[in-house]
Amino acid sequence: MASILFLVIAAIGLATALGTVLSRNLVRAGLYLVAFFFAIACLFVLLEAEFLAAIQVLVYIGAVAILLMFGIMLTRDTLGDDTTAIPVGWMIPGLFGGLCVFTVLAVGINNSIAPSGWTPWSGTTSRPSIIKQESDPEPAWVAERREAVNDMGRVIGVELMTRYVVAFELAGLLLTAALVGAIALAHRADSAPKPPRSVEQAAGSGPGADPPSEAGEPVASSLSP
Amino acid sequence: MNNDIPLNWFLYFAAASFAIGLVGVMLRRNAIAVLMAIEIILNAANVNLVAFWRYGTPAPGSGPLPGVILAILVITVAAAEVAVGIGLILLCYRRWRVADVDRYDTMSG
């Protein structure tokens, strides 16, 4: 049952990935990408990582796909629509290269090469159960992981605050840097100062309206070197 | 469990998605489409991480959720990358009025 479900989800995922890559219409490619993200979320559910599936839907579908849609909307090509088409002469080498990469990866997956002393991981078909079995004894990590899977949100929070706190702080730093960088990139660097809205307003407002504009100017000039 | 999904299937799916995303990065000329293909590649890597976490034996002292935490960090990095990438593409679009990566050839000799 789970195998059939996996096959259906994988087929949908691969078809939508191909649609994203090969679709001529960019908005259609973005919608295919949303479907691909959703298929990945379904795979996370099949892997019993439901919290990660929720994160996937929220971050990827809710934020990244919408951001890409805004990007598509704002960069309409003014010189014709030929940038979204794939040239026929490139199609064959590109698909051949992709097929070669997939072949190499599949050989690596299929070969069941393992370091000495380790069991080959390639043929693994059973995962440790997340339901407690009373009969047979289990190693400690199975019980630990079962508790983590069954209470994933809390355990992820605890792990992020204890074991992975450095990585957590670095991710926060990266997000802050990305935010500042995106603002600095998208900020329109106008060297010419803005004219006042109207002459009467500038003349008749008196000294009361001056300090906000005075305070606003140095910030704008320092952001646009 | 006997009728469980083999680990291989997840790996094959991730490898195929990775190859498709790589084809997209190589073939597409629109910068936004290239970003979409990069997102496909990162998602394929995430599927691999979570599949190995679920099926494999953890290294001693790695805690209960190493793969999931790494996948969350990958999602964070991907979100930051898309934000900066869209900003860069908008900047290039404003300068050259085109979103074609082949036209951004100011630095070519």
Interface residues (C-beta under 8 A of the other chain):
Chain A: M1 A2 S3 F6 A10 G13 L14 A17 L18 T20 V21 L26 A29 G30 L33 F36 F37 I40 L43 F44 L46 L47 E48 A49 F51 L52 I55 Q56 V59 Y60 A63 V64 L67 L68 F70 G71 I72 L74 T75 D77 T78 L79 T83 T84 I86 W90 M91 G94 L95 G97 G98 L99 V101 F102 L105 A106 I109 N110 W121 S122 G123 T124 T125 S126 R127 S129 W141 E144 R145 E147 A148 M152 V155 I156 E159 L160 R163 Y164 A167 A171 L174 L175 A177 A178 L179 G181 A182 I183 L185 A186 R188
Chain B: M1 N3 D4 I5 P6 L7 N8 W9 F10 L11 Y12 F13 A15 A16 S17 F18 A19 I20 G21 L22 V23 G24 M26 L27 R28 R29 N30 A31 I32 A33 L35 M36 A37 E39 I40 N43 N46 V47 V50 A51 F52 W53 R54 Y55 G56 T57 P58 G63 P64 L65 V68 I69 A71 I72 L73 I75 T76 V77 A78 A79 A80 E81 V82 A83 V84 I86 G87 L88 I89 L90 L91 Y93 R94 R97 V98 A99 D100
